[in-house]
């Protein structure tokens, strides 16, 4: 038998064995509920801040001319109202989209404690493989959150001065 035929047969046998292994694993371990109906699988993401909340946030976070202003601004009142609404919802703590909105709203308000709390929640949710809705205008990599959080820290200026100021 040629090397080409041997390679094809070996590849096909490998794929067949993999498929059998996956099927057997599902039969033995997969998605079986206990007496209470619990499958043992965790809910990957709670959706408290749904697409409607994301749309409201995106509109409020968009820089545009508002009222009689000469310069574009965000809708600070709208963001505050939205944050209050989110905090009033059950399960917002476990929703990465809610926490992302709360983080950026707190940063805008220069509220370090609220931003730090949201950042810690986001970090824990990321570690659990749970991420914010990618339709948020301000979704970014986690390391960027740390940099932004530092800018609203009460001792930000003193660290900058002690480092010689860049």
C-alpha positions as a Markdown table, in Angstrom:
| # | Residue | x | y | z |
|---|---|---|---|---|
| 1 | Unk | 0.0 | 0.0 | 0.0 |
| 2 | Unk | 1.3 | 3.5 | -0.8 |
| 3 | Unk | 2.2 | 6.1 | 1.8 |
| 4 | Unk | -0.7 | 8.3 | 0.6 |
| 5 | Unk | -3.3 | 5.6 | 1.1 |
| 6 | Unk | -1.8 | 4.7 | 4.5 |
| 7 | Unk | -2.0 | 8.4 | 5.6 |
| 8 | Unk | -5.6 | 8.7 | 4.4 |
| 9 | Unk | -6.7 | 5.5 | 6.2 |
| 10 | Unk | -4.8 | 6.6 | 9.4 |
| 11 | Unk | -6.5 | 10.0 | 9.3 |
| 12 | Unk | -9.9 | 8.5 | 8.8 |
| 13 | Unk | -9.4 | 6.0 | 11.6 |
| 14 | Unk | -8.3 | 8.9 | 13.9 |
| 15 | Unk | -11.3 | 10.9 | 13.1 |
| 16 | Unk | -13.6 | 7.9 | 13.7 |
| 17 | Unk | -12.0 | 7.2 | 17.0 |
| 18 | Unk | -12.3 | 10.8 | 18.1 |
| 19 | Unk | -16.0 | 10.8 | 17.2 |
| 20 | Unk | -16.6 | 7.6 | 19.1 |
| 21 | Unk | -14.8 | 9.1 | 22.1 |
| 22 | Unk | -16.8 | 12.3 | 22.0 |
| 23 | Unk | -20.1 | 10.3 | 21.7 |
| 24 | Unk | -19.1 | 7.9 | 24.5 |
| 25 | Unk | -18.1 | 10.9 | 26.8 |
| 26 | Unk | -21.5 | 12.5 | 26.2 |
| 27 | Unk | -23.3 | 9.2 | 27.0 |
| 28 | Unk | -21.3 | 8.7 | 30.1 |
| 29 | Unk | -20.9 | 12.2 | 31.5 |
| 30 | Unk | -22.9 | 14.6 | 29.4 |
| 31 | Unk | -25.9 | 16.7 | 30.4 |
| 32 | Unk | -27.5 | 14.4 | 32.9 |
| 33 | Unk | -29.8 | 16.0 | 35.4 |
| 34 | Unk | -29.9 | 15.0 | 39.0 |
| 35 | Unk | -33.1 | 14.5 | 40.9 |
| 36 | Unk | -33.6 | 18.3 | 41.1 |
| 37 | Unk | -33.1 | 18.8 | 37.4 |
| 38 | Unk | -29.7 | 20.3 | 37.9 |
| 39 | Unk | -27.3 | 19.3 | 35.1 |
| 40 | Unk | -24.2 | 20.5 | 37.0 |
| 41 | Unk | -23.4 | 22.9 | 34.2 |
| 42 | Unk | -23.2 | 26.5 | 35.2 |
| 43 | Unk | -25.1 | 29.2 | 33.5 |
| 44 | Unk | -22.5 | 30.8 | 31.3 |
| 45 | Unk | -23.9 | 34.3 | 31.5 |
| 46 | Unk | -26.8 | 35.9 | 33.2 |
| 47 | Unk | -28.3 | 38.5 | 30.8 |
| 48 | Unk | -29.6 | 41.3 | 33.0 |
| 49 | Unk | -28.2 | 44.0 | 30.8 |
| 50 | Unk | -29.8 | 43.0 | 27.5 |
| 51 | Unk | -29.7 | 44.6 | 24.1 |
| 52 | Unk | -32.1 | 47.4 | 25.2 |
| 53 | Unk | -29.8 | 48.4 | 28.1 |
| 54 | Unk | -26.8 | 48.2 | 25.7 |
| 55 | Unk | -28.6 | 50.6 | 23.3 |
| 56 | Unk | -29.4 | 53.0 | 26.1 |
| 57 | Unk | -25.8 | 53.0 | 27.3 |
| 58 | Unk | -24.4 | 53.4 | 23.8 |
| 59 | Unk | -26.7 | 56.4 | 23.2 |
| 60 | Unk | -25.8 | 58.1 | 26.5 |
| 61 | Unk | -22.0 | 57.3 | 26.0 |
| 62 | Unk | -21.9 | 58.8 | 22.5 |
| 63 | Unk | -20.2 | 62.2 | 22.4 |
| 64 | Unk | -22.5 | 64.6 | 20.6 |
| 65 | Unk | -23.8 | 68.1 | 20.9 |
| 66 | Unk | -26.5 | 68.1 | 23.6 |
| 67 | Unk | -28.8 | 71.0 | 24.4 |
| 68 | Unk | -27.1 | 74.4 | 23.9 |
| 69 | Unk | -23.6 | 73.1 | 24.4 |
| 70 | Unk | -20.8 | 74.2 | 22.0 |
| 71 | Unk | -18.8 | 71.0 | 22.5 |
| 72 | Unk | -19.9 | 67.3 | 22.2 |
| 73 | Unk | -20.5 | 65.6 | 25.6 |
| 74 | Unk | -21.8 | 62.4 | 26.9 |
| 75 | Unk | -25.2 | 62.2 | 28.6 |
| 76 | Unk | -24.1 | 62.2 | 32.2 |
| 77 | Unk | -27.7 | 62.3 | 33.5 |
| 78 | Unk | -28.6 | 59.4 | 31.3 |
| 79 | Unk | -25.6 | 57.4 | 32.4 |
| 80 | Unk | -26.5 | 58.0 | 36.1 |
| 81 | Unk | -30.1 | 57.0 | 35.5 |
| 82 | Unk | -29.0 | 53.9 | 33.7 |
| 83 | Unk | -26.5 | 52.9 | 36.5 |
| 84 | Unk | -29.2 | 53.4 | 39.1 |
| 85 | Unk | -31.6 | 51.2 | 37.0 |
| 86 | Unk | -28.9 | 48.5 | 36.7 |
| 87 | Unk | -28.1 | 48.4 | 40.4 |
| 88 | Unk | -31.8 | 48.0 | 41.0 |
| 89 | Unk | -32.0 | 44.7 | 39.0 |
| 90 | Unk | -31.5 | 41.3 | 40.5 |
| 91 | Unk | -28.4 | 39.5 | 39.2 |
| 92 | Unk | -26.6 | 42.6 | 37.9 |
| 93 | Unk | -23.5 | 41.5 | 39.9 |
| 94 | Unk | -23.0 | 38.4 | 37.8 |
| 95 | Unk | -23.6 | 40.1 | 34.4 |
| 96 | Unk | -20.4 | 41.2 | 32.7 |
| 97 | Unk | -22.3 | 43.7 | 30.5 |
| 98 | Unk | -23.8 | 45.4 | 33.6 |
| 99 | Unk | -20.4 | 45.5 | 35.3 |
| 100 | Unk | -18.8 | 47.0 | 32.3 |
| 101 | Unk | -21.4 | 49.7 | 32.1 |
| 102 | Unk | -21.0 | 50.4 | 35.8 |
| 103 | Unk | -17.3 | 50.6 | 35.4 |
| 104 | Unk | -17.3 | 53.2 | 32.6 |
| 105 | Unk | -20.0 | 55.2 | 34.2 |
| 106 | Unk | -18.1 | 55.3 | 37.5 |
| 107 | Unk | -14.9 | 56.3 | 35.7 |
| 108 | Unk | -16.7 | 59.1 | 34.0 |
| 109 | Unk | -18.1 | 60.3 | 37.3 |
| 110 | Unk | -14.5 | 60.0 | 38.8 |
| 111 | Unk | -15.9 | 57.6 | 41.4 |
| 112 | Unk | -12.9 | 55.4 | 42.2 |
| 113 | Unk | -14.6 | 53.1 | 44.7 |
| 114 | Unk | -17.4 | 52.2 | 42.3 |
| 115 | Unk | -15.0 | 51.8 | 39.4 |
| 116 | Unk | -12.8 | 49.6 | 41.5 |
| 117 | Unk | -15.7 | 47.4 | 42.6 |
| 118 | Unk | -16.9 | 47.0 | 39.0 |
| 119 | Unk | -13.4 | 46.3 | 37.8 |
| 120 | Unk | -12.9 | 43.5 | 40.3 |
| 121 | Unk | -16.2 | 42.0 | 39.3 |
| 122 | Unk | -15.2 | 42.2 | 35.6 |
| 123 | Unk | -11.9 | 40.6 | 36.3 |
| 124 | Unk | -13.6 | 37.7 | 38.2 |
| 125 | Unk | -16.1 | 37.3 | 35.4 |
| 126 | Unk | -13.4 | 37.2 | 32.8 |
| 127 | Unk | -11.6 | 34.5 | 34.8 |
| 128 | Unk | -14.8 | 32.5 | 34.6 |
| 129 | Unk | -14.9 | 33.0 | 30.8 |
| 130 | Unk | -17.8 | 35.5 | 30.9 |
| 131 | Unk | -17.5 | 38.7 | 28.9 |
| 132 | Unk | -19.6 | 41.8 | 28.2 |
| 133 | Unk | -21.8 | 42.2 | 25.2 |
| 134 | Unk | -19.4 | 43.2 | 22.3 |
| 135 | Unk | -21.9 | 45.7 | 21.1 |
| 136 | Unk | -21.0 | 48.1 | 23.9 |
| 137 | Unk | -19.2 | 51.2 | 22.6 |
| 138 | Unk | -16.6 | 50.9 | 25.4 |
| 139 | Unk | -15.7 | 47.2 | 25.4 |
| 140 | Unk | -11.9 | 46.8 | 25.5 |
| 141 | Unk | -9.2 | 44.5 | 26.8 |
| 142 | Unk | -9.0 | 44.0 | 30.6 |
| 143 | Unk | -5.5 | 45.5 | 30.9 |
| 144 | Unk | -7.0 | 48.8 | 29.6 |
| 145 | Unk | -9.4 | 48.8 | 32.5 |
| 146 | Unk | -6.5 | 48.9 | 35.0 |
| 147 | Unk | -4.9 | 51.9 | 33.2 |
| 148 | Unk | -8.2 | 53.8 | 33.2 |
| 149 | Unk | -8.9 | 52.9 | 36.9 |
| 150 | Unk | -5.6 | 54.3 | 37.9 |
| 151 | Unk | -6.5 | 57.7 | 36.4 |
| 152 | Unk | -9.5 | 58.0 | 38.8 |
| 153 | Unk | -7.6 | 56.8 | 41.8 |
| 154 | Unk | -7.4 | 59.3 | 44.7 |
| 155 | Unk | -3.6 | 59.0 | 44.8 |
| 156 | Unk | -3.0 | 59.1 | 41.0 |
| 157 | Unk | -1.3 | 62.5 | 41.0 |
| 158 | Unk | 0.9 | 61.7 | 44.0 |
| 159 | Unk | 2.2 | 58.5 | 42.3 |
| 160 | Unk | 2.9 | 60.4 | 39.1 |
| 161 | Unk | 4.8 | 63.1 | 41.0 |
| 162 | Unk | 6.9 | 60.5 | 43.0 |
| 163 | Unk | 7.7 | 58.8 | 39.7 |
| 164 | Unk | 9.1 | 62.0 | 38.3 |
| 165 | Unk | 6.0 | 62.7 | 36.2 |
| 166 | Unk | 6.0 | 61.5 | 32.6 |
